[in-house]
Amino acid sequence: MVLEMSTGMIRGLGTVVVFIAFIGLTLWVFSSKRRPEFAEARLLPFADEPPADTATPQDPATRSTRP
């Protein structure tokens, strides 16, 4: 016996697969075991900035005086 799958059945199965992936990803993101990793990753955009006390101010003589 050959089982034919209609377009609606394929779309329904695709929806179920995406929904299960969404639930799994949500559980992974909000897991308390992952909190330290995400806390460290949250600060990555600021990792390459120099400390505020060592930043050199720009020389005002080299700036343009045009409005």
Secondary structure, DSSP 8 states (H G I E B T S, - for coil): ------HHHHHHHHHHHHHHHHHHHHHHHT-GGGHHHHHHHHTGGGTTS--GGG-----GGGS----
